[in-house]
């Protein structure tokens, strides 16, 4: 499936104006990264689709029609934006835990551990009853069957995945639960009169649009970052007691105002309610039902702010036995057969992996596309809307594409190639060098109005 075909799929699902498609030009579409999967096409299509929707919103707000261009290699660099981040000329510390990764169990099958957050690491070590060393973990896992360990870790709320083949995943109850669902869902939740976008657009597609971003790691933060690069006021809410990964805070925090609230406290929840009343978009990556348990169900969100656009990202989808299961990009790759396929294609004795966190980044751009499509519908039709995206559904879409001929021979990106795409920004972290947005828009070029900032840098209020 080519980038253009994928773009048409996304644009149709988002109900974009078909007349705008010729105004988007994709270049270098034969170039990808070493993989049997067409990650280059995925990058160009998802970035291109959200950029074109930003252009449509700009036209809806009275702006002139514009041309959009996306270089597929630049798009791939954005799919690796966290990898290329530098602070004061140096990369931040490696976020991967020493014991994270693939292990062979006693039955010969493989399992992946995801232990980048301290409480996940400590929980795994407690189950395995071993020291925090890779050799100790490997020895302990050899005393388990991979399937039994996977089930036990999931029962404990920890993060792991049994390595499955695509065929094994296809017959799994979770795969069956999401098989008939669209790539992303855009559903109307409430009836309200049409609500025009803010009158003061500040010369940007999303100028004046207020976005609450309650998310961590990559996928949902990329969605918020994408809305910020088109001019939205993004207030990123975290909490002091929650762990974070420094380079992701910096990379996905560009253009946002970060603030902290403790939703365990009545005062924190009440402050969040006040913020929701003034918001246009509410992004979160909580597992289905988690926010509802704190008094922020979809119905309660609409009651607080009629016409709110809720954007929900999850690992395995909103339905099925794994809807509550914790997961990250690499774990979904492992569970769904992507890691197995890459390992087989590369002739490895163990699982392989995609050359970037493609499910995370693609899902983030799809979520941003859905958010803008919902804002358009709210302006024209009224209503409150929910956009639902999952890493597993994005992964299933990628797996549905034909293998990339000669994909493993594709050229890697190097510093000489990505150099022209770098942007330098002074920040409280130091001098930040990062990959600039990949889309080129003739009337409203995307940019970040704010540098990345520490998680407690701003008060929890709208500017």
N, C-alpha and C positions, 0 to 999 in steps of 0.2 A: 504494500500500500504506500503510495507516494505521499509526500508532504501536502500536495495539493488536494488529494483525495481525503486525507485526514482533516484538512482545513474545511472542506465542504461538509464533512460529518459534524464537526464542531459548530460551524456556522448555522447549519440546519437545526441542530438541537437548541441553539441559543435563539432561534427565530430572528436571526440577523437579516438585514435588508439584502436580498440577492444582488441588487444593482451595485452594491459596494464592493463585491468580491474582486472585480477587475482592477480595483484601485490598490490591491495588495500584491506586491511583487516579492516572490521568494527567490533567492539566489543561492548558488553553490549547493543545490539540492541533491547532488550526487555524492556529497561528502558527509561522512559520519564519524564515529569513533569505533575502535576495534570491538566489535560485538556481532553476534548473529542476529540481533534485534535492531530494527531501524530507529535507533534513538535520535539520530539527527532529524529525521522526518518528524518525529514526535516533538522535538524541541521547536523546530520552525513552525509547525502547525499550531501548537498551543500558544506560543508567544505571538504569532501572527494573528490568531483569532481574537485574543484579548485586546491587542492593539487596534484592530479594526473596529471592535465594539466601542473602544474609547473614541475613535474617530466618529462613529455613528452618534454617540452621546454628544459630542461636540457639535455636530450638525443639528441635533435636536435642540440644542441650546442657542441656536442662531448662528453658529460658526459656519465657515465655508467648508465645503468638501475638501478632503486632502488625500494625498497619496501616502501609502505606508510601504516601507521596504524592510525585509528581514533577511539578513545573511545567515544561512544555516550554521556556518561555523561559529559565528558570533553567538547565535542562539545556544549552541552547545557549550560555549564558555559560560553563559549564564546558567546553564544546567549544572555547572561545576563552580558556581560563584564562590561558595565557601572554600573550595580548594585553592583558589587563586588569591584569596584575601591576604593582605600584608599590612602590618602595623609597624610604622617606623622602619620600613624596608625588610621586615622579617615576618615569616608566617607565625600565627599564634600557635600555642602548644597543640599537639595532636589530641583530639578529643576522645579517641578510641581507648577504652579500657584495655589493660594488658591481657585480660582473660577473655575478651570478646572474640567471637569468631566461630569457626567450624571445628567440630570434634567428632571423632568416630566412636560410637558406643560399642558395648560388648557384643551386640548382635551384628556388627558390621555396618549398620546404617549410620547416617550422619545427622547431626543436630547443630543448630546455630544458637549461640548465646548472645544476647544484647545486654551489656552490662555497663553502659556509659554513664548512667546515673548511679551515684553511690548506693542508694537504697536497693536498686535492682541488683547491683553486684553483691551486696551483703546478703540479700535474700537467696541468691543462687548459691553462694558459699555455705549458707546455713543448710540448705537442702542437701548439698553434696557432702557436707561435713569435711571440708578440706581447707587448706591454706590458700591465700590469695596469690597463687603462682600458677602459671600456665601448665607446668608439668604436673602439679598436684590436681588441678582441675581435670586434665586429660586422664589421669589415672583413676580418679573418682568416676568419671563418666563411663569408663570401660566396665564398671560394675553395674551399669544400667542397660536396659534396652532403650533405644532412642525414642520409641513411641511412648514408653512408660515415663521417661524423664520429661518429655514434652508435655504430657498430660499433667504430671505433678507440678511442674513449674507454672503452667497455666492456672492450675488450681490455687496456687499460692499468689497469683496476681503478678507473676514475674514475666520476663520477656525472652522468649525462645521460640524456635520453630523447627519441627522435624523437616528434613529435606525430602520433598516429595517430587515425583515426576509429574509432568503435565497430566498424564492419564490418571494418576492417583488423585490429583487435585480435582479433576473434572468430575469424579464420582464422590467427592467429599460433600457432606451436607451443606457446608458453608458456600462452596462453589455453586451448588444447586440453588441455594437461596437467592443468590444475586445474579444468576445466569440470565434471567429474563429482564433484569432491570436495565434502564438506559445508562449510558456512560456517566451522565450526571442528571440529577432530577431538579426540576424547577417547578415548584408547586405553589399554588395560591392557598394561603392559610386563612385570610380574613378579607372581608369586604370593606373597602374604604373608597372614598372619592379619589379621582386622580390627584396626584401631588407632583407639581412641577419641581424640577431641580432648583436649588437656590438661585435667586436672581443674580447675585454677585458671583460670577464664575471665575473671576480673576484671570481670565484669559487661558483657562485650562479645562480639559474635559470634565474633571471631577472637582473643580474648584468649589469650595463651600460645602462639599459632601462630608459628613462626619461618620467616621468608621471606628468602632470599638473592636480591638483585636485582642482576644483572650487566647493566646496560643503560644506554643514553644516549639523548638527544633526547626523543621524546614517547611513542610507543606503549607500549613495555614499561615505561618509568618510570611512566606513568599506571596501568598494572596494579598495580605495587608500591604506588603512592600510594593506590590504591583499597583494597587490603588493609590498609594502615596506618590508613585512616580508620575501619575496622571493628575496630581493636584489635590487629592483628598486629604482632609485633616484626620490623620490616623493616631488614635490614642491607644497605645499598647499596654495592656494591663497585665501585670505579673504579681507575684507575692514573694516576700523576702524568704519564706520558708521553703519555697520550691526550688529545686536545683535547675541550673541552666548550663549551657555550653557557651563559653566566652566567644568563640569565633562566630557562632551562629547568632548570638545577640548582636554582634557588630554587623555582620553581613546582612541579616534580614531586618535589622533595625534602622536601616537607612530611610530617611524621610519620615520617621515616626517620632511621636512624643511618648517616651516610656514612663509609666507611673506604676505604683504598687498599691494593692488593696488586699486585705485578708478576708476572703469570703467565708472563713470559719467564724468570723465575728459578725454580730448583728450590724454593727456600724459599717463594716465593709460591704455587706450585702445591700444595705440601704443606700450607700454612696453609689454602688453600681446601678441600682434602680434609677437614681437621679441621672446618671450618665446615659442610660438606655433611653430615657424620655427625650433626650436631645440628640439621639443618634439616628442615622439613616441606615447604616449597615452594622451588623453584629456578627463578627467572625469568631468561631470557636472550634477547638479540636478535642473537646471532651468526648469521652465515650458516650454512646446513646444512653440517655437517662440520667447521666451524672449531674448535669446542670438542673434538670427537673427536680432532683432530690434536694437542691439548694433553693428551690423556689423560682427557677428560671426556665420553665418549660416553654415550648413554642407558643402555647396559648397565653401563658403569663407574659411572655415578651411582647406579644401583640397587644395585650391589654395595657401594658406600660407605654407602648409606643405604636399606636395603630399605623400600619403601613411599613413597619420595620422590615428590612431585608435581612433574614437570618442566613448565615452561611456556615454549614456544618461539615467538617472534614473528619473522617474516621479511617481506621486501618482496614477493617474487613467489611464495612457496609452497615447500613441501618437495620438490616434484617438478618435472620439466621442464627444458628447456635453460637457463632463467634462474634456477634454484634458487640458484645461486651469485652472481647478479648483485646488486651493491649498489643500494640504492634508498631513497628517502624518500617521504613522502606525496605531495608535489607531483609527483614523477617518476612515480609510479604513476598519478596522475591524467592525466599527459601521455601515457604509454605506452598506457593502456587506453581512451582515447576520452573520458574525462570532461572534460578541458581543451578538446578539440575541440567537444564538445557545448555547454559553457558559452559558448565564444566565438561559436558559431553562434547560440545563443539570444539573446545580447546584441548581435548584429550587429557584432561586432568584426572588425577586419582581421587579428587575431592570436588565439592561443588565449586562453581565459578560465580561471578557476579557481573552485573552491568558496569560499564565504565564510568558511571556517575549515578547519583541518587535520582534516577530518571522518574520514578513513580512519585517521589516527593515533589520535585519541581514541576512536572507536568500537572499533577493534581492541584498545586498552588495556582498555576496559571489558568487552569480550567475553573477553579473556584472564583478567581477574579473575573473571568469571562461571565460566569453565571451571575455574579453580583451585579455587574454592569447591565446584563440583560434584564435582570429583575428591576433595577432602577428605571430602565427604559419602560418596562411594562407598567410599573407603578405610575410613571408620569403620564402614560397614554391611556391605561385601563383602570388604574387604581388598584387597591388590594395590598395585603401584606404577603410577603413571599419567603419561601425557604428554598435554599440551594443546598443539595446534598451531594457530596463528592467522597469517594473512598479510594484509598491506594489500591485495594484489591480490584475494583472495577477498572481503574486506569491500567493496572497490570494485565487484566483480562483483555482489554482493548489492544494493548501492545502485543500480547501473545496471539491475537487473532490475525496479525499481519504476517505476510509471507516473510520467511527468513531473508535477511539481507545478503544477496549474492556477493561473495568475497568480503563479507563484513569484517572478518577478523584481520584482514589486510589493510583496513582503513588506517589513515594516518592519525597519529596522536596530535593533540594541540601542544605547542611549545611556547615558551615565553616570547620569542620573536613574533609569533603570530598574534598572540593575545595582547601584546604591548599597546597597539593603537586603540584597543578597546578599554584600556584602563582609565580610571578616573581617580584623581587625588583629592582628598578632603581632610581638612584639619578638624580634629574632634577631641573630646576629653580623653579618648583612649590613646591619642597620638595622631600621627599622620597616617591616614587610612588609604590604602590603594586597593581598589575593587573594580570589578567588571561593571561597566556602564550598561544601561538597558540596551537590548539588542535591536529593538525596533527603531526605525527612522520615520518620523512623522513630519510631513512638510509644513503643517500649520501649528501643531502643538507638540513639539519635541518633548519626550519624557525626561524628567530630571528629578533629583531629590532636593527639596527645598531645605531640608534639615540634615545635619550630619548624624551618624549613629551616636547614641548617648547611653550612659549607664541606666540600669533598669529603674532606678529611683530618681532620675534626673528632673522629672516634672511633677507638678501636683496632679492629682486625679480630678481634673476638671477640663472643660472645653475651652479652647483659646478664645 
